[in-house]
Amino acid sequence: MKRLLHRINAIWLALLAATALTTWLGDHGGPRGLGTGAAVVVMALSAGKGCLIVLDYMELRHAPALWRRLLLGWLAAVVLLVLAATLWPR
C-alpha cells in the first residue's frame, strides 16, 4: 500500500509540473513567442498527462486490454486532431 501511495504522489507531482510547463508555454507562446514548437510541446504534454490519468488515476493499467486501447486510442485521436487543426496551413 505504501508503494502505491508513493507512485500516486510521484504521478501527481509529474502532473503538476507538466501543468506548470503548459501554463508557462501558453503565456510565452503568443503570435511572436514560441509558436508552433510550443503547440507541439503542449499537445505532447497533454497526451502524457492523459495517459497517466487513464492508466493510474482511472486504474486501467491492470484492466482488460480492450478498455485501455479504447481510452488511449480516443486520447490519441483527440490529440492528433487538435494538433492537425493547429498546424493546418491557413
mmCIF file as gemmi writes it, N, C-alpha and C atoms, coordinates in Angstrom:
data_model
loop_
_atom_site.group_PDB
_atom_site.id
_atom_site.type_symbol
_atom_site.label_atom_id
_atom_site.label_alt_id
_atom_site.label_comp_id
_atom_site.label_asym_id
_atom_site.label_entity_id
_atom_site.label_seq_id
_atom_site.pdbx_PDB_ins_code
_atom_site.Cartn_x
_atom_site.Cartn_y
_atom_site.Cartn_z
_atom_site.occupancy
_atom_site.B_iso_or_equiv
_atom_site.pdbx_formal_charge
_atom_site.auth_seq_id
_atom_site.auth_asym_id
_atom_site.pdbx_PDB_model_num
ATOM 1 N N . MET Axp A 1 ? 0.825 -1.196 0 1 0 ? 1 A 1
ATOM 2 C CA . MET Axp A 1 ? 0 0 0 1 0 ? 1 A 1
ATOM 3 C C . MET Axp A 1 ? 0.867 1.257 0 1 0 ? 1 A 1
ATOM 4 N N . LYS Axp A 2 ? 1.954 1.222 0.782 1 0 ? 2 A 1
ATOM 5 C CA . LYS Axp A 2 ? 2.826 2.386 0.869 1 0 ? 2 A 1
ATOM 6 C C . LYS Axp A 2 ? 3.466 2.683 -0.487 1 0 ? 2 A 1
ATOM 7 N N . ARG Axp A 3 ? 3.827 1.631 -1.226 1 0 ? 3 A 1
ATOM 8 C CA . ARG Axp A 3 ? 4.435 1.806 -2.54 1 0 ? 3 A 1
ATOM 9 C C . ARG Axp A 3 ? 3.444 2.431 -3.515 1 0 ? 3 A 1
ATOM 10 N N . LEU Axp A 4 ? 2.175 2.02 -3.442 1 0 ? 4 A 1
ATOM 11 C CA . LEU Axp A 4 ? 1.136 2.583 -4.306 1 0 ? 4 A 1
ATOM 12 C C . LEU Axp A 4 ? 0.967 4.075 -4.039 1 0 ? 4 A 1
ATOM 13 N N . LEU Axp A 5 ? 0.932 4.456 -2.758 1 0 ? 5 A 1
ATOM 14 C CA . LEU Axp A 5 ? 0.794 5.868 -2.42 1 0 ? 5 A 1
ATOM 15 C C . LEU Axp A 5 ? 1.99 6.67 -2.92 1 0 ? 5 A 1
ATOM 16 N N . HIS Axp A 6 ? 3.178 6.09 -2.839 1 0 ? 6 A 1
ATOM 17 C CA . HIS Axp A 6 ? 4.375 6.771 -3.335 1 0 ? 6 A 1
ATOM 18 C C . HIS Axp A 6 ? 4.265 6.981 -4.851 1 0 ? 6 A 1
ATOM 19 N N . ARG Axp A 7 ? 3.787 5.985 -5.587 1 0 ? 7 A 1
ATOM 20 C CA . ARG Axp A 7 ? 3.633 6.086 -7.043 1 0 ? 7 A 1
ATOM 21 C C . ARG Axp A 7 ? 2.602 7.15 -7.395 1 0 ? 7 A 1
ATOM 22 N N . ILE Axp A 8 ? 1.467 7.141 -6.724 1 0 ? 8 A 1
ATOM 23 C CA . ILE Axp A 8 ? 0.418 8.124 -6.993 1 0 ? 8 A 1
ATOM 24 C C . ILE Axp A 8 ? 0.917 9.535 -6.696 1 0 ? 8 A 1
ATOM 25 N N . ASN Axp A 9 ? 1.669 9.698 -5.611 1 0 ? 9 A 1
ATOM 26 C CA . ASN Axp A 9 ? 2.214 11.017 -5.284 1 0 ? 9 A 1
ATOM 27 C C . ASN Axp A 9 ? 3.211 11.478 -6.337 1 0 ? 9 A 1
ATOM 28 N N . ALA Axp A 10 ? 4.049 10.565 -6.818 1 0 ? 10 A 1
ATOM 29 C CA . ALA Axp A 10 ? 5.014 10.919 -7.864 1 0 ? 10 A 1
ATOM 30 C C . ALA Axp A 10 ? 4.294 11.311 -9.152 1 0 ? 10 A 1
ATOM 31 N N . ILE Axp A 11 ? 3.241 10.601 -9.477 1 0 ? 11 A 1
ATOM 32 C CA . ILE Axp A 11 ? 2.467 10.928 -10.678 1 0 ? 11 A 1
ATOM 33 C C . ILE Axp A 11 ? 1.785 12.279 -10.505 1 0 ? 11 A 1
ATOM 34 N N . TRP Axp A 12 ? 1.258 12.53 -9.324 1 0 ? 12 A 1
ATOM 35 C CA . TRP Axp A 12 ? 0.622 13.818 -9.05 1 0 ? 12 A 1
ATOM 36 C C . TRP Axp A 12 ? 1.615 14.958 -9.228 1 0 ? 12 A 1
ATOM 37 N N . LEU Axp A 13 ? 2.83 14.79 -8.719 1 0 ? 13 A 1
ATOM 38 C CA . LEU Axp A 13 ? 3.856 15.82 -8.892 1 0 ? 13 A 1
ATOM 39 C C . LEU Axp A 13 ? 4.225 16 -10.362 1 0 ? 13 A 1
ATOM 40 N N . ALA Axp A 14 ? 4.29 14.901 -11.11 1 0 ? 14 A 1
ATOM 41 C CA . ALA Axp A 14 ? 4.576 14.998 -12.548 1 0 ? 14 A 1
ATOM 42 C C . ALA Axp A 14 ? 3.461 15.744 -13.27 1 0 ? 14 A 1
ATOM 43 N N . LEU Axp A 15 ? 2.221 15.484 -12.889 1 0 ? 15 A 1
ATOM 44 C CA . LEU Axp A 15 ? 1.09 16.192 -13.497 1 0 ? 15 A 1
ATOM 45 C C . LEU Axp A 15 ? 1.141 17.682 -13.169 1 0 ? 15 A 1
ATOM 46 N N . LEU Axp A 16 ? 1.502 18.011 -11.94 1 0 ? 16 A 1
ATOM 47 C CA . LEU Axp A 16 ? 1.638 19.421 -11.567 1 0 ? 16 A 1
ATOM 48 C C . LEU Axp A 16 ? 2.743 20.108 -12.363 1 0 ? 16 A 1
ATOM 49 N N . ALA Axp A 17 ? 3.878 19.432 -12.509 1 0 ? 17 A 1
ATOM 50 C CA . ALA Axp A 17 ? 4.991 20.018 -13.266 1 0 ? 17 A 1
ATOM 51 C C . ALA Axp A 17 ? 4.61 20.198 -14.736 1 0 ? 17 A 1
ATOM 52 N N . ALA Axp A 18 ? 3.94 19.209 -15.313 1 0 ? 18 A 1
ATOM 53 C CA . ALA Axp A 18 ? 3.518 19.319 -16.712 1 0 ? 18 A 1
ATOM 54 C C . ALA Axp A 18 ? 2.501 20.448 -16.881 1 0 ? 18 A 1
ATOM 55 N N . THR Axp A 19 ? 1.621 20.618 -15.909 1 0 ? 19 A 1
ATOM 56 C CA . THR Axp A 19 ? 0.647 21.706 -15.971 1 0 ? 19 A 1
ATOM 57 C C . THR Axp A 19 ? 1.342 23.059 -15.874 1 0 ? 19 A 1
ATOM 58 N N . ALA Axp A 20 ? 2.321 23.166 -14.993 1 0 ? 20 A 1
ATOM 59 C CA . ALA Axp A 20 ? 3.067 24.422 -14.87 1 0 ? 20 A 1
ATOM 60 C C . ALA Axp A 20 ? 3.808 24.75 -16.162 1 0 ? 20 A 1
ATOM 61 N N . LEU Axp A 21 ? 4.426 23.746 -16.783 1 0 ? 21 A 1
ATOM 62 C CA . LEU Axp A 21 ? 5.131 23.965 -18.043 1 0 ? 21 A 1
ATOM 63 C C . LEU Axp A 21 ? 4.152 24.35 -19.15 1 0 ? 21 A 1
ATOM 64 N N . THR Axp A 22 ? 3.004 23.708 -19.183 1 0 ? 22 A 1
ATOM 65 C CA . THR Axp A 22 ? 1.987 24.042 -20.177 1 0 ? 22 A 1
ATOM 66 C C . THR Axp A 22 ? 1.523 25.483 -20.004 1 0 ? 22 A 1
ATOM 67 N N . THR Axp A 23 ? 1.311 25.897 -18.765 1 0 ? 23 A 1
ATOM 68 C CA . THR Axp A 23 ? 0.886 27.267 -18.487 1 0 ? 23 A 1
ATOM 69 C C . THR Axp A 23 ? 1.959 28.259 -18.917 1 0 ? 23 A 1
ATOM 70 N N . TRP Axp A 24 ? 3.209 27.96 -18.606 1 0 ? 24 A 1
ATOM 71 C CA . TRP Axp A 24 ? 4.303 28.847 -18.996 1 0 ? 24 A 1
ATOM 72 C C . TRP Axp A 24 ? 4.388 28.958 -20.519 1 0 ? 24 A 1
ATOM 73 N N . LEU Axp A 25 ? 4.281 27.832 -21.213 1 0 ? 25 A 1
ATOM 74 C CA . LEU Axp A 25 ? 4.324 27.862 -22.681 1 0 ? 25 A 1
ATOM 75 C C . LEU Axp A 25 ? 3.146 28.641 -23.25 1 0 ? 25 A 1
ATOM 76 N N . GLY Axp A 26 ? 1.988 28.517 -22.626 1 0 ? 26 A 1
ATOM 77 C CA . GLY Axp A 26 ? 0.82 29.266 -23.082 1 0 ? 26 A 1
ATOM 78 C C . GLY Axp A 26 ? 1.003 30.762 -22.915 1 0 ? 26 A 1
ATOM 79 N N . ASP Axp A 27 ? 1.651 31.158 -21.84 1 0 ? 27 A 1
ATOM 80 C CA . ASP Axp A 27 ? 1.889 32.582 -21.606 1 0 ? 27 A 1
ATOM 81 C C . ASP Axp A 27 ? 2.937 33.15 -22.55 1 0 ? 27 A 1
ATOM 82 N N . HIS Axp A 28 ? 3.9 32.33 -22.956 1 0 ? 28 A 1
ATOM 83 C CA . HIS Axp A 28 ? 5.003 32.812 -23.78 1 0 ? 28 A 1
ATOM 84 C C . HIS Axp A 28 ? 4.914 32.338 -25.231 1 0 ? 28 A 1
ATOM 85 N N . GLY Axp A 29 ? 3.877 31.648 -25.58 1 0 ? 29 A 1
ATOM 86 C CA . GLY Axp A 29 ? 3.763 31.106 -26.932 1 0 ? 29 A 1
ATOM 87 C C . GLY Axp A 29 ? 2.806 31.876 -27.809 1 0 ? 29 A 1
ATOM 88 N N . GLY Axp A 30 ? 2.727 33.181 -27.61 1 0 ? 30 A 1
ATOM 89 C CA . GLY Axp A 30 ? 1.831 34.042 -28.388 1 0 ? 30 A 1
ATOM 90 C C . GLY Axp A 30 ? 2.23 34.111 -29.847 1 0 ? 30 A 1
ATOM 91 N N . PRO Axp A 31 ? 1.649 35.063 -30.587 1 0 ? 31 A 1
ATOM 92 C CA . PRO Axp A 31 ? 1.912 35.156 -32.02 1 0 ? 31 A 1
ATOM 93 C C . PRO Axp A 31 ? 3.395 35.346 -32.349 1 0 ? 31 A 1
ATOM 94 N N . ARG Axp A 32 ? 4.121 36.026 -31.486 1 0 ? 32 A 1
ATOM 95 C CA . ARG Axp A 32 ? 5.556 36.224 -31.744 1 0 ? 32 A 1
ATOM 96 C C . ARG Axp A 32 ? 6.412 35.465 -30.741 1 0 ? 32 A 1
ATOM 97 N N . GLY Axp A 33 ? 5.776 34.585 -29.98 1 0 ? 33 A 1
ATOM 98 C CA . GLY Axp A 33 ? 6.504 33.829 -28.961 1 0 ? 33 A 1
ATOM 99 C C . GLY Axp A 33 ? 7.054 32.526 -29.525 1 0 ? 33 A 1
ATOM 100 N N . LEU Axp A 34 ? 6.771 31.451 -28.844 1 0 ? 34 A 1
ATOM 101 C CA . LEU Axp A 34 ? 7.351 30.165 -29.187 1 0 ? 34 A 1
ATOM 102 C C . LEU Axp A 34 ? 6.66 29.497 -30.372 1 0 ? 34 A 1
ATOM 103 N N . GLY Axp A 35 ? 5.439 29.869 -30.681 1 0 ? 35 A 1
ATOM 104 C CA . GLY Axp A 35 ? 4.745 29.435 -31.892 1 0 ? 35 A 1
ATOM 105 C C . GLY Axp A 35 ? 4.439 27.952 -31.993 1 0 ? 35 A 1
ATOM 106 N N . THR Axp A 36 ? 4.738 27.396 -33.174 1 0 ? 36 A 1
ATOM 107 C CA . THR Axp A 36 ? 4.385 26.019 -33.492 1 0 ? 36 A 1
ATOM 108 C C . THR Axp A 36 ? 5.062 25.027 -32.566 1 0 ? 36 A 1
ATOM 109 N N . GLY Axp A 37 ? 6.295 25.276 -32.232 1 0 ? 37 A 1
ATOM 110 C CA . GLY Axp A 37 ? 7.002 24.373 -31.316 1 0 ? 37 A 1
ATOM 111 C C . GLY Axp A 37 ? 6.303 24.271 -29.977 1 0 ? 37 A 1
ATOM 112 N N . ALA Axp A 38 ? 5.794 25.4 -29.498 1 0 ? 38 A 1
ATOM 113 C CA . ALA Axp A 38 ? 5.065 25.398 -28.222 1 0 ? 38 A 1
ATOM 114 C C . ALA Axp A 38 ? 3.79 24.575 -28.337 1 0 ? 38 A 1
ATOM 115 N N . ALA Axp A 39 ? 3.106 24.674 -29.462 1 0 ? 39 A 1
ATOM 116 C CA . ALA Axp A 39 ? 1.869 23.904 -29.654 1 0 ? 39 A 1
ATOM 117 C C . ALA Axp A 39 ? 2.155 22.405 -29.637 1 0 ? 39 A 1
ATOM 118 N N . VAL Axp A 40 ? 3.23 22.002 -30.276 1 0 ? 40 A 1
ATOM 119 C CA . VAL Axp A 40 ? 3.591 20.581 -30.305 1 0 ? 40 A 1
ATOM 120 C C . VAL Axp A 40 ? 3.959 20.1 -28.898 1 0 ? 40 A 1
ATOM 121 N N . VAL Axp A 41 ? 4.724 20.887 -28.169 1 0 ? 41 A 1
ATOM 122 C CA . VAL Axp A 41 ? 5.119 20.504 -26.809 1 0 ? 41 A 1
ATOM 123 C C . VAL Axp A 41 ? 3.902 20.446 -25.894 1 0 ? 41 A 1
ATOM 124 N N . VAL Axp A 42 ? 3.009 21.423 -26.012 1 0 ? 42 A 1
ATOM 125 C CA . VAL Axp A 42 ? 1.802 21.433 -25.179 1 0 ? 42 A 1
ATOM 126 C C . VAL Axp A 42 ? 0.94 20.202 -25.463 1 0 ? 42 A 1
ATOM 127 N N . MET Axp A 43 ? 0.8 19.84 -26.722 1 0 ? 43 A 1
ATOM 128 C CA . MET Axp A 43 ? -0.014 18.665 -27.047 1 0 ? 43 A 1
ATOM 129 C C . MET Axp A 43 ? 0.674 17.381 -26.587 1 0 ? 43 A 1
ATOM 130 N N . ALA Axp A 44 ? 1.999 17.327 -26.661 1 0 ? 44 A 1
ATOM 131 C CA . ALA Axp A 44 ? 2.716 16.152 -26.16 1 0 ? 44 A 1
ATOM 132 C C . ALA Axp A 44 ? 2.541 16.029 -24.645 1 0 ? 44 A 1
ATOM 133 N N . LEU Axp A 45 ? 2.639 17.161 -23.944 1 0 ? 45 A 1
ATOM 134 C CA . LEU Axp A 45 ? 2.406 17.142 -22.501 1 0 ? 45 A 1
ATOM 135 C C . LEU Axp A 45 ? 0.973 16.726 -22.176 1 0 ? 45 A 1
ATOM 136 N N . SER Axp A 46 ? 0.025 17.198 -22.966 1 0 ? 46 A 1
ATOM 137 C CA . SER Axp A 46 ? -1.38 16.82 -22.753 1 0 ? 46 A 1
ATOM 138 C C . SER Axp A 46 ? -1.577 15.326 -22.948 1 0 ? 46 A 1
ATOM 139 N N . ALA Axp A 47 ? -0.94 14.783 -23.967 1 0 ? 47 A 1
ATOM 140 C CA . ALA Axp A 47 ? -1.049 13.346 -24.21 1 0 ? 47 A 1
ATOM 141 C C . ALA Axp A 47 ? -0.434 12.553 -23.065 1 0 ? 47 A 1
ATOM 142 N N . GLY Axp A 48 ? 0.73 12.99 -22.598 1 0 ? 48 A 1
ATOM 143 C CA . GLY Axp A 48 ? 1.362 12.302 -21.475 1 0 ? 48 A 1
ATOM 144 C C . GLY Axp A 48 ? 0.536 12.372 -20.207 1 0 ? 48 A 1
ATOM 145 N N . LYS Axp A 49 ? -0.027 13.557 -19.939 1 0 ? 49 A 1
ATOM 146 C CA . LYS Axp A 49 ? -0.885 13.709 -18.765 1 0 ? 49 A 1
ATOM 147 C C . LYS Axp A 49 ? -2.125 12.832 -18.887 1 0 ? 49 A 1
ATOM 148 N N . GLY Axp A 50 ? -2.696 12.789 -20.075 1 0 ? 50 A 1
ATOM 149 C CA . GLY Axp A 50 ? -3.878 11.953 -20.294 1 0 ? 50 A 1
ATOM 150 C C . GLY Axp A 50 ? -3.58 10.482 -20.07 1 0 ? 50 A 1
ATOM 151 N N . CYS Axp A 51 ? -2.416 10.033 -20.54 1 0 ? 51 A 1
ATOM 152 C CA . CYS Axp A 51 ? -2.032 8.63 -20.327 1 0 ? 51 A 1
ATOM 153 C C . CYS Axp A 51 ? -1.884 8.316 -18.841 1 0 ? 51 A 1
ATOM 154 N N . LEU Axp A 52 ? -1.242 9.213 -18.112 1 0 ? 52 A 1
ATOM 155 C CA . LEU Axp A 52 ? -1.09 8.986 -16.672 1 0 ? 52 A 1
ATOM 156 C C . LEU Axp A 52 ? -2.443 8.933 -15.976 1 0 ? 52 A 1
ATOM 157 N N . ILE Axp A 53 ? -3.335 9.816 -16.357 1 0 ? 53 A 1
ATOM 158 C CA . ILE Axp A 53 ? -4.661 9.838 -15.728 1 0 ? 53 A 1
ATOM 159 C C . ILE Axp A 53 ? -5.432 8.57 -16.053 1 0 ? 53 A 1
ATOM 160 N N . VAL Axp A 54 ? -5.422 8.177 -17.334 1 0 ? 54 A 1
ATOM 161 C CA . VAL Axp A 54 ? -6.166 6.978 -17.739 1 0 ? 54 A 1
ATOM 162 C C . VAL Axp A 54 ? -5.595 5.732 -17.066 1 0 ? 54 A 1
ATOM 163 N N . LEU Axp A 55 ? -4.287 5.586 -17.094 1 0 ? 55 A 1
ATOM 164 C CA . LEU Axp A 55 ? -3.683 4.353 -16.594 1 0 ? 55 A 1
ATOM 165 C C . LEU Axp A 55 ? -3.632 4.272 -15.074 1 0 ? 55 A 1
ATOM 166 N N . ASP Axp A 56 ? -3.378 5.384 -14.404 1 0 ? 56 A 1
ATOM 167 C CA . ASP Axp A 56 ? -3.173 5.308 -12.962 1 0 ? 56 A 1
ATOM 168 C C . ASP Axp A 56 ? -4.355 5.815 -12.145 1 0 ? 56 A 1
ATOM 169 N N . TYR Axp A 57 ? -4.878 6.987 -12.456 1 0 ? 57 A 1
ATOM 170 C CA . TYR Axp A 57 ? -5.987 7.507 -11.658 1 0 ? 57 A 1
ATOM 171 C C . TYR Axp A 57 ? -7.302 6.796 -11.969 1 0 ? 57 A 1
ATOM 172 N N . MET Axp A 58 ? -7.481 6.404 -13.223 1 0 ? 58 A 1
ATOM 173 C CA . MET Axp A 58 ? -8.679 5.629 -13.561 1 0 ? 58 A 1
ATOM 174 C C . MET Axp A 58 ? -8.431 4.136 -13.371 1 0 ? 58 A 1
ATOM 175 N N . GLU Axp A 59 ? -7.204 3.789 -12.988 1 0 ? 59 A 1
ATOM 176 C CA . GLU Axp A 59 ? -6.785 2.413 -12.664 1 0 ? 59 A 1
ATOM 177 C C . GLU Axp A 59 ? -7.03 1.437 -13.81 1 0 ? 59 A 1
ATOM 178 N N . LEU Axp A 60 ? -6.705 1.867 -15.025 1 0 ? 60 A 1
ATOM 179 C CA . LEU Axp A 60 ? -6.853 0.982 -16.17 1 0 ? 60 A 1
ATOM 180 C C . LEU Axp A 60 ? -5.552 0.278 -16.542 1 0 ? 60 A 1
ATOM 181 N N . ARG Axp A 61 ? -4.504 0.491 -15.771 1 0 ? 61 A 1
ATOM 182 C CA . ARG Axp A 61 ? -3.225 -0.158 -16.058 1 0 ? 61 A 1
ATOM 183 C C . ARG Axp A 61 ? -3.356 -1.681 -16.015 1 0 ? 61 A 1
ATOM 184 N N . HIS Axp A 62 ? -4.202 -2.192 -15.137 1 0 ? 62 A 1
ATOM 185 C CA . HIS Axp A 62 ? -4.38 -3.637 -14.994 1 0 ? 62 A 1
ATOM 186 C C . HIS Axp A 62 ? -5.771 -4.087 -15.452 1 0 ? 62 A 1
ATOM 187 N N . ALA Axp A 63 ? -6.462 -3.227 -16.161 1 0 ? 63 A 1
ATOM 188 C CA . ALA Axp A 63 ? -7.79 -3.556 -16.689 1 0 ? 63 A 1
ATOM 189 C C . ALA Axp A 63 ? -7.63 -4.363 -17.976 1 0 ? 63 A 1
ATOM 190 N N . PRO Axp A 64 ? -8.727 -4.915 -18.479 1 0 ? 64 A 1
ATOM 191 C CA . PRO Axp A 64 ? -8.646 -5.62 -19.764 1 0 ? 64 A 1
ATOM 192 C C . PRO Axp A 64 ? -8.095 -4.706 -20.861 1 0 ? 64 A 1
ATOM 193 N N . ALA Axp A 65 ? -7.333 -5.312 -21.759 1 0 ? 65 A 1
ATOM 194 C CA . ALA Axp A 65 ? -6.642 -4.557 -22.806 1 0 ? 65 A 1
ATOM 195 C C . ALA Axp A 65 ? -7.612 -3.755 -23.667 1 0 ? 65 A 1
ATOM 196 N N . LEU Axp A 66 ? -8.807 -4.25 -23.877 1 0 ? 66 A 1
ATOM 197 C CA . LEU Axp A 66 ? -9.783 -3.54 -24.709 1 0 ? 66 A 1
ATOM 198 C C . LEU Axp A 66 ? -10.083 -2.151 -24.142 1 0 ? 66 A 1
ATOM 199 N N . TRP Axp A 67 ? -10.274 -2.052 -22.825 1 0 ? 67 A 1
ATOM 200 C CA . TRP Axp A 67 ? -10.573 -0.763 -22.208 1 0 ? 67 A 1
ATOM 201 C C . TRP Axp A 67 ? -9.415 0.211 -22.34 1 0 ? 67 A 1
ATOM 202 N N . ARG Axp A 68 ? -8.201 -0.294 -22.1 1 0 ? 68 A 1
ATOM 203 C CA . ARG Axp A 68 ? -7.023 0.559 -22.255 1 0 ? 68 A 1
ATOM 204 C C . ARG Axp A 68 ? -6.902 1.051 -23.688 1 0 ? 68 A 1
ATOM 205 N N . ARG Axp A 69 ? -7.064 0.157 -24.644 1 0 ? 69 A 1
ATOM 206 C CA . ARG Axp A 69 ? -6.951 0.542 -26.056 1 0 ? 69 A 1
ATOM 207 C C . ARG Axp A 69 ? -8.014 1.55 -26.459 1 0 ? 69 A 1
ATOM 208 N N . LEU Axp A 70 ? -9.222 1.364 -25.979 1 0 ? 70 A 1
ATOM 209 C CA . LEU Axp A 70 ? -10.292 2.3 -26.323 1 0 ? 70 A 1
ATOM 210 C C . LEU Axp A 70 ? -10.005 3.697 -25.786 1 0 ? 70 A 1
ATOM 211 N N . LEU Axp A 71 ? -9.66 3.791 -24.524 1 0 ? 71 A 1
ATOM 212 C CA . LEU Axp A 71 ? -9.435 5.11 -23.939 1 0 ? 71 A 1
ATOM 213 C C . LEU Axp A 71 ? -8.162 5.766 -24.44 1 0 ? 71 A 1
ATOM 214 N N . LEU Axp A 72 ? -7.089 5.006 -24.562 1 0 ? 72 A 1
ATOM 215 C CA . LEU Axp A 72 ? -5.848 5.59 -25.07 1 0 ? 72 A 1
ATOM 216 C C . LEU Axp A 72 ? -5.954 5.904 -26.564 1 0 ? 72 A 1
ATOM 217 N N . GLY Axp A 73 ? -6.707 5.108 -27.301 1 0 ? 73 A 1
ATOM 218 C CA . GLY Axp A 73 ? -6.945 5.404 -28.718 1 0 ? 73 A 1
ATOM 219 C C . GLY Axp A 73 ? -7.761 6.668 -28.89 1 0 ? 73 A 1
ATOM 220 N N . TRP Axp A 74 ? -8.781 6.838 -28.049 1 0 ? 74 A 1
ATOM 221 C CA . TRP Axp A 74 ? -9.585 8.056 -28.091 1 0 ? 74 A 1
ATOM 222 C C . TRP Axp A 74 ? -8.716 9.264 -27.776 1 0 ? 74 A 1
ATOM 223 N N . LEU Axp A 75 ? -7.87 9.131 -26.754 1 0 ? 75 A 1
ATOM 224 C CA . LEU Axp A 75 ? -6.968 10.214 -26.382 1 0 ? 75 A 1
ATOM 225 C C . LEU Axp A 75 ? -6.028 10.564 -27.537 1 0 ? 75 A 1
ATOM 226 N N . ALA Axp A 76 ? -5.455 9.558 -28.173 1 0 ? 76 A 1
ATOM 227 C CA . ALA Axp A 76 ? -4.546 9.795 -29.295 1 0 ? 76 A 1
ATOM 228 C C . ALA Axp A 76 ? -5.275 10.47 -30.452 1 0 ? 76 A 1
ATOM 229 N N . ALA Axp A 77 ? -6.504 10.045 -30.734 1 0 ? 77 A 1
ATOM 230 C CA . ALA Axp A 77 ? -7.274 10.646 -31.822 1 0 ? 77 A 1
ATOM 231 C C . ALA Axp A 77 ? -7.553 12.12 -31.541 1 0 ? 77 A 1
ATOM 232 N N . VAL Axp A 78 ? -7.946 12.444 -30.336 1 0 ? 78 A 1
ATOM 233 C CA . VAL Axp A 78 ? -8.241 13.837 -29.982 1 0 ? 78 A 1
ATOM 234 C C . VAL Axp A 78 ? -6.982 14.696 -30.07 1 0 ? 78 A 1
ATOM 235 N N . VAL Axp A 79 ? -5.882 14.202 -29.515 1 0 ? 79 A 1
ATOM 236 C CA . VAL Axp A 79 ? -4.635 14.968 -29.549 1 0 ? 79 A 1
ATOM 237 C C . VAL Axp A 79 ? -4.178 15.186 -30.985 1 0 ? 79 A 1
ATOM 238 N N . LEU Axp A 80 ? -4.245 14.15 -31.819 1 0 ? 80 A 1
ATOM 239 C CA . LEU Axp A 80 ? -3.82 14.298 -33.214 1 0 ? 80 A 1
ATOM 240 C C . LEU Axp A 80 ? -4.729 15.241 -33.994 1 0 ? 80 A 1
ATOM 241 N N . LEU Axp A 81 ? -6.031 15.204 -33.734 1 0 ? 81 A 1
ATOM 242 C CA . LEU Axp A 81 ? -6.946 16.124 -34.418 1 0 ? 81 A 1
ATOM 243 C C . LEU Axp A 81 ? -6.69 17.574 -34.012 1 0 ? 81 A 1
ATOM 244 N N . VAL Axp A 82 ? -6.479 17.805 -32.736 1 0 ? 82 A 1
ATOM 245 C CA . VAL Axp A 82 ? -6.191 19.168 -32.279 1 0 ? 82 A 1
ATOM 246 C C . VAL Axp A 82 ? -4.869 19.654 -32.851 1 0 ? 82 A 1
ATOM 247 N N . LEU Axp A 83 ? -3.871 18.779 -32.85 1 0 ? 83 A 1
ATOM 248 C CA . LEU Axp A 83 ? -2.566 19.15 -33.399 1 0 ? 83 A 1
ATOM 249 C C . LEU Axp A 83 ? -2.655 19.424 -34.895 1 0 ? 83 A 1
ATOM 250 N N . ALA Axp A 84 ? -3.409 18.604 -35.607 1 0 ? 84 A 1
ATOM 251 C CA . ALA Axp A 84 ? -3.574 18.816 -37.059 1 0 ? 84 A 1
ATOM 252 C C . ALA Axp A 84 ? -4.303 20.132 -37.322 1 0 ? 84 A 1
ATOM 253 N N . ALA Axp A 85 ? -5.31 20.436 -36.521 1 0 ? 85 A 1
ATOM 254 C CA . ALA Axp A 85 ? -6.036 21.69 -36.698 1 0 ? 85 A 1
ATOM 255 C C . ALA Axp A 85 ? -5.139 22.888 -36.377 1 0 ? 85 A 1
ATOM 256 N N . THR Axp A 86 ? -4.248 22.723 -35.418 1 0 ? 86 A 1
ATOM 257 C CA . THR Axp A 86 ? -3.34 23.798 -35.046 1 0 ? 86 A 1
ATOM 258 C C . THR Axp A 86 ? -2.295 24.042 -36.134 1 0 ? 86 A 1
ATOM 259 N N . LEU Axp A 87 ? -1.797 22.987 -36.717 1 0 ? 87 A 1
ATOM 260 C CA . LEU Axp A 87 ? -0.702 23.102 -37.686 1 0 ? 87 A 1
ATOM 261 C C . LEU Axp A 87 ? -1.186 23.252 -39.134 1 0 ? 87 A 1
ATOM 262 N N . TRP Axp A 88 ? -2.492 23.128 -39.347 1 0 ? 88 A 1
ATOM 263 C CA . TRP Axp A 88 ? -3.036 23.228 -40.714 1 0 ? 88 A 1
ATOM 264 C C . TRP Axp A 88 ? -2.714 24.594 -41.303 1 0 ? 88 A 1
ATOM 265 N N . PRO Axp A 89 ? -2.175 24.631 -42.525 1 0 ? 89 A 1
ATOM 266 C CA . PRO Axp A 89 ? -1.837 25.951 -43.112 1 0 ? 89 A 1
ATOM 267 C C . PRO Axp A 89 ? -3.079 26.789 -43.354 1 0 ? 89 A 1
ATOM 268 N N . ARG Axp A 90 ? -2.952 28.078 -43.095 1 0 ? 90 A 1
ATOM 269 C CA . ARG Axp A 90 ? -4.1 28.987 -43.272 1 0 ? 90 A 1
ATOM 270 C C . ARG Axp A 90 ? -3.942 29.811 -44.495 1 0 ? 90 A 1
